[in-house]
Amino acid sequence: MWLNQNIGLSILWPLFRYDWLRAALILSFVLTLVSLMISGMALYEQQLESSLAAKQPHIRIQSVSDLMPEKTARNWQKKLTERLAEVKAITPYLAEQRFINWKAGIVLPGRHQLQSYKKYSMTHTNIIGIDKTPPGILPLLADKAYVSGVFRQRLTPLEQTAAWYLDDDSAVMNKVLDNSFYPPISQAVQLRTQINEKVYRFNVKQTITDYSEKAKLFTSLKNAQTMLADGEPVVSGLYINIKSPRQASVVSEQLKQMDDIFSEPVRVATWLDDALKQRQLIVLLKVVVMVLSIIVATLGMLLVLLIEYKTVVAKRHPLSVFYKLGLIPELHLWLVLVACAAIAAVIAQLLAYAGSYYVIGNSELFSACKTELTAVPWLIVLLIIFSLSAWVTVRAAVREGAVAS
């Protein structure tokens, strides 16, 4: 039997070499294209998530009772810093949304006189107070630094950092609050507002683009407590930045299991939980790429099967001779099965990845259990492809061979 197979292959090669080479070329092209699409998607997804997460706190721990003593939050902060190796920065915060009538005026250095407040904004604003202790939560290398001084020179990164850490009354606006002013703000300003007959002033020299739809003003925790809680030492919870933003889901799950640290019920959320549009954008990107990959792999598989079937039908006269010798059914069947198995492996991997990743929604959990997740899809898909390929090929070979005989 082994001798007959060797003889059959040497005889069949001149007859089928172009069909086999065409199938191999299609298979290689499909594998390369699918690999490039998935790799490109993964790289772009990583860059997109990193750029979005860099503009906002990665994890938020909030008390169920909305407010909690600052002393309790400081105790949690100390324990979490010791427990979690992934923590890059952690700070208590106090946040509240209020409808505020803002006024902005320009201060020229060296003159110590404020120009009249000629810029106005009336909008719901999230006042957020955080610690001004490095390493901080905010990206101080802001997307937009205002110009300052008589010569209207743009602030350098060092000046931006110094303005935030050294000035107790400094604040940072997000892009939504910046765009709400009319006329537009073009240089460093002092914001002024009045709440409960008290006047509050903030020095603003930069803005950040956090991709939020809500107006936000970041200031010191002390200023926020004075403005929102009448000076009471209370906070809303903790903001946490981690070294790898893609690990936010894993770290949040770990935090939910740390009942020994939290003395009261808390809500843990990641930056994607608060950013619906950003999450939809990332999910849409994944779905489009995975659907395209599955379509390409499926078309490649069908094309290879068509070539193999065409080979049997178009060359039915030469096949009649090989059929009588008992060579074609076995040898050609194995060639078809090998080609189909390779493509089926790609499709099985795509289906397993899509099903597990998008159902779980977590790449780290997928990596931890991908062996178990991919075993069943591989087995099912390969079994179906093997059965169909064997049935089509054997039936075609027997039918054409019988007709030719």
Stockholm file with secondary structure:
# STOCKHOLM 1.0

chainA/1-405         MWLNQNIGLSILWPLFRYDWLRAALILSFVLTLVSLMISGMALYEQQLESSLAAKQPHIRIQSVSDLMPEKTARNWQKKLTERLAEVKAITPYLAEQRFINWKAGIVLPGRHQLQSYKKYSMTHTNIIGIDKTPPGILPLLADKAYVSGVFRQRLTPLEQTAAWYLDDDSAVMNKVLDNSFYPPISQAVQLRTQINEKVYRFNVKQTITDYSEKAKLFTSLKNAQTMLADGEPVVSGLYINIKSPRQASVVSEQLKQMDDIFSEPVRVATWLDDALKQRQLIVLLKVVVMVLSIIVATLGMLLVLLIEYKTVVAKRHPLSVFYKLGLIPELHLWLVLVACAAIAAVIAQLLAYAGSYYVIGNSELFSACKTELTAVPWLIVLLIIFSLSAWVTVRAAVREGAVAS
#=GR chainA/1-405 SS CHHHHHHHHHHHHHHHHHHHHHHHHHHHHHHHHHHHHHHHHHHHHHHHHHHHHTTSCSEEEEETTSCEEHHHHHHHHHHHHHHCTTEEEEEEEEEEEEEEEEEEEEBCTTTCCBCCCCEEEEEEEEEEEECCCSSCSSCSSCSEECEETTTTEECCHHHHHHHHHHCTTEEEEEHHHHHTCBSCCCBCEEEEEEETTEEEEEEEEEEECCCCSSEEEEEEHHHHHHHHSTTCCEECEEEEEESCGGGHHHHHHHHHTCTTTCSSCEEEEEHHHHCHHHHHHHHHHHHHHHHHHHHHHHHHHHHHHHHHHHHHHHTHHHHHHHHHHTCHHHHHHHHHHHHHHHHHHHHHHHHHHHHHHHHHCCHHHHHHHHHHHHHHHHHHHHHHHHHHHHHHHHHHHHHHHHHHC
#=GC SS_cons         CHHHHHHHHHHHHHHHHHHHHHHHHHHHHHHHHHHHHHHHHHHHHHHHHHHHHTTSCSEEEEETTSCEEHHHHHHHHHHHHHHCTTEEEEEEEEEEEEEEEEEEEEBCTTTCCBCCCCEEEEEEEEEEEECCCSSCSSCSSCSEECEETTTTEECCHHHHHHHHHHCTTEEEEEHHHHHTCBSCCCBCEEEEEEETTEEEEEEEEEEECCCCSSEEEEEEHHHHHHHHSTTCCEECEEEEEESCGGGHHHHHHHHHTCTTTCSSCEEEEEHHHHCHHHHHHHHHHHHHHHHHHHHHHHHHHHHHHHHHHHHHHHTHHHHHHHHHHTCHHHHHHHHHHHHHHHHHHHHHHHHHHHHHHHHHCCHHHHHHHHHHHHHHHHHHHHHHHHHHHHHHHHHHHHHHHHHHC
//
